[in-house]
């Protein structure tokens, strides 16, 4: 029992050490800021008055980053970036419907409108990135989607 507890503690400590540190945001022009995550190799622009939540980088295996406007609806996903741990073939055949091949962030990707959300599934390097929004029609969300780029 002690060995398994010690192993669990060691694994938790190691995963905390490997959590990527997000780059601080920087203003790039009036009303826009830029977010870059050097460890996960992506960046995007967003409205400066939106809330950037990077708690998922530290508290989640999915490395989630979320953005919401000041007066956000509680149960609405405005802009979300995370890593997916399921297999790409499984995602494309079992999870998403109406899949289209697209270019997203300069990469070959897949797009689907499933369960009330627009999803972009992007295989990049050895990970699968998922970018999702329930509000793709908002101009601010379009800015984030269009400015999203992989950096390495």
C-alpha positions in Angstrom: 0.0 0.0 0.0 2.8 2.4 0.9 4.5 1.7 -2.5 1.4 2.6 -4.5 0.9 5.8 -2.5 4.5 6.8 -3.0 4.2 6.0 -6.7 1.1 8.1 -7.0 2.7 11.0 -5.2 5.7 10.8 -7.5 3.5 10.8 -10.6 1.6 13.8 -9.4 4.8 15.7 -8.7 6.3 14.8 -12.1 3.1 16.0 -13.9 3.2 19.3 -12.0 6.8 19.8 -13.1 5.9 19.3 -16.7 2.9 21.7 -16.8 3.6 24.2 -19.6 3.8 27.8 -18.5 1.8 30.1 -20.7 3.4 33.2 -22.0 2.0 36.4 -20.6 -0.4 38.2 -22.9 0.7 41.3 -24.7 -1.3 44.1 -26.3 -0.8 44.2 -30.0 -3.1 47.0 -31.0 -6.1 48.9 -29.6 -8.5 46.5 -28.1 -6.5 43.3 -28.9 -4.1 41.2 -27.0 -2.1 38.2 -28.0 -1.7 34.9 -26.1 1.1 32.5 -26.8 1.7 29.1 -25.3 5.3 28.3 -26.1 5.2 24.8 -24.6 2.2 23.8 -26.7 3.3 25.8 -29.8 0.3 28.0 -30.5 -0.8 31.6 -30.4 -3.9 33.7 -31.1 -5.2 37.2 -30.7 -8.2 38.0 -28.6 -10.2 41.1 -27.4 -8.4 42.7 -24.5 -11.6 43.0 -22.5 -12.2 39.2 -22.6 -11.3 36.9 -19.7 -8.5 34.5 -20.3 -8.6 31.4 -18.1 -5.5 29.3 -18.1 -6.3 27.3 -14.9 -6.7 24.2 -17.1 -3.0 24.3 -17.9 -2.2 23.5 -14.3 -5.2 21.5 -13.3 -6.0 19.3 -16.2 -4.3 16.8 -18.5 -6.2 18.4 -21.4 -4.2 21.7 -21.0 -7.4 23.7 -21.4 -7.4 27.5 -22.2 -10.8 29.2 -22.2 -11.9 32.8 -23.1 -15.1 34.5 -22.2 -16.5 38.0 -22.7 -17.1 40.2 -19.7 -20.9 39.4 -19.5 -20.7 35.8 -20.6 -23.6 33.4 -20.4 -22.8 30.9 -17.7 -23.2 27.7 -19.8 -21.8 29.0 -23.1 -18.4 28.0 -24.5 -17.1 31.0 -26.3 -13.6 29.9 -27.2 -11.8 26.9 -25.9 -8.5 25.2 -26.8 -7.5 21.9 -25.4 -5.6 18.7 -26.1 -7.5 15.6 -26.8 -6.4 12.2 -25.5 -8.6 10.0 -27.6 -7.4 8.6 -30.9 -8.0 10.7 -34.1 -9.7 7.8 -35.9 -12.1 7.3 -33.0 -12.9 11.0 -32.9 -13.6 11.2 -36.6 -15.7 8.0 -36.7 -17.5 8.0 -33.4 -17.7 11.4 -31.8 -18.1 14.0 -34.5 -20.6 14.2 -37.4 -20.6 16.1 -40.7 -16.8 16.3 -40.8 -15.1 18.5 -43.4 -11.4 18.8 -44.1 -10.2 22.3 -43.6 -7.1 24.4 -43.0 -6.9 25.7 -39.4 -4.0 27.6 -38.0 -1.9 26.7 -41.1 -2.5 22.9 -40.6 -4.6 20.3 -42.2 -7.6 19.8 -39.9 -11.2 18.7 -39.5 -14.2 20.8 -38.8 -17.6 19.6 -37.4 -20.7 21.3 -36.1 -21.7 18.8 -33.4 -23.9 19.2 -30.3 -24.4 22.9 -30.8 -20.7 23.7 -31.1 -18.2 24.4 -33.9 -15.3 22.0 -33.5 -11.8 22.1 -35.1 -9.8 19.0 -34.7 -6.1 19.6 -35.5 -3.5 16.9 -35.5 -0.2 18.7 -34.9 3.1 17.2 -34.1 2.2 14.3 -31.8 -0.9 15.8 -30.2 -4.5 16.4 -31.2 -5.7 20.0 -30.5 -9.4 20.8 -30.3 -10.6 24.3 -30.7 -14.3 24.8 -30.0 -16.9 27.5 -29.8 -20.7 27.7 -29.4 -20.6 31.3 -30.8 -18.8 31.2 -34.1 -20.9 34.0 -35.4 -19.5 36.5 -32.9 -16.9 38.9 -34.5 -14.6 38.6 -31.5 -14.6 34.8 -31.8 -13.9 35.1 -35.5 -10.8 37.2 -34.7 -9.6 34.4 -32.4 -10.3 31.6 -34.9 -8.7 33.5 -37.8 -5.6 34.5 -35.8 -4.9 31.1 -34.4 -1.5 29.8 -35.5 0.9 27.0 -34.6 4.3 28.4 -33.8 6.8 25.6 -34.1 
